[in-house]
Amino acid sequence: MISRRVVLTAMGAVALLTYGRAFAAEEQPFTLEAFHAAQNQHKSILIEIHASWCTTCQAQKPILSDLFAQPKFKDLTVLRLDFDSQKKEVRDFRATMQSTLIVFKGREERGRSVGETGADAIAALLEKAI
């Protein structure tokens, strides 16, 4: 028989997980309209230039996911730009490689990195946008 304490503990854990993700930054596909809308609202923005085959991009993914769950990044607008299918947009951002991360505050570019997989360095980059 399951005790009341076990049930209450499990319910609390589920609530914390749900609550934490409810306020997390979420990735969305890059569109010029979404980017301009976020800029016009003076939002903190991350452009994530990603390729599905890129091992560095795959290494960045769990780091970014963990950072997006932190309350300080909850208002970050994350736009994922596909390196292979959105070539014009990649060129417009003057990016030459996948695994490029670019942060903006409104219309101002605040920083970028290429191929970074250190959690502290990525967090420091994201902080430049907030």
N, C-alpha and C positions, 0 to 999 in steps of 0.2 A: 504494500500500500504506500502511496506517495504522501509524504507529509505536507502539511500546509506551508511550511517554511520553504520546501523545495519548489512548490508551485509559485509562491510569491517571489522567490528569487528569480525563477525563470521568467516570470511576467515582467519583473523589473529590468532584466537584461534585454528582453525584446523591446521594451519601451525605450531604453537608452539607445539601442541601435537604431530604432526608428527615428527617434528625436534627433540623434546626431546626423543622420543622413538627410533629414528633412531640411536642414539648414546648410547643407554642403553646396559648394559650387558645382555646377553640372556642365559637362561638355555638350556642345551642340555643333552640328556641321557649320563650317564657315560659309556665310553668304555675305556679299557686299552690303546688302540691306541691313543685316543684323549687326555688322561691324559699324556702319555709319550710325545706326540707331543708338548703339552703346556709346559711341564717341559723342554724339549730340547730347546724351544724358550725363556726360562727364563720368562715365563708369570706369572702373578698373577692369582691364581687358588683358587676357592672355591669348595670343595667337599661337597655336600649337601646330607646327608643320610636321606632318606625320606620314609615314609610309608603312603599309601592313607588313612588308617584308623586312623592314629595318630592325636589326637586333638592338640598336641603341634606343630606338623609339619604344620597343618592347620593355627595355630596362627602365625607361622614364615613366612608363604607364603606372606601375604600382606606387612609385614615389609621388607622382602627381595626384593620384587617387587619395593617398593618405593626407597630402597637404590640402586638397580640396575639402576634406572632412573637418579641417580645423576651423573654428569659429572666425578667426581673423580673415580667412579667405572666403567666407560664405557669400559675399557680394561680388566676387570675381566672376566676370563674364568670360567663359572659356569657349573659344571658337577653334575647332579642329579643321585645319586645312589639309586636304589630301595632296601630297607631293606629286603623285602620278596623274591624277585626273584634273587638277586645278593649276595647271602650269602657268597660265597668265597671272593668276593671283599670287603664286609663288614668286614670279619675276617682279610683280608690283611691290612686293615686300623686300625686294633685293636679297632674297634668300637663294643660296646656291645648293643647299643640302637639306635633306630631311633631318629630323631631330633638332630643328631650330625652334627655339622658344622666344617669343617677342612679347614684351609687356608694354601696355599703354595706360596712361591715365587720361581719359578723354582723347583728345587729338594728339597728345604729346607722347612720343615713344620714350619710354623710361629705361629700357635695357633689352638686351638680347643675349642668347647663348646658343652655341651650336655643339651638339654632341655631349652635353653635360649630363652626367648620371649620378652626381653627388647630391644627396638629399639636402644638405645644408646650403650648397650653392644654388640649387633650384629654389629653395625657400627664400633665400636672400634676393633672388631675381624677382620672385612673385611679390615680395614685400615692397619692391620699388614701385609697384603699381597701386598700392593702397595708401 
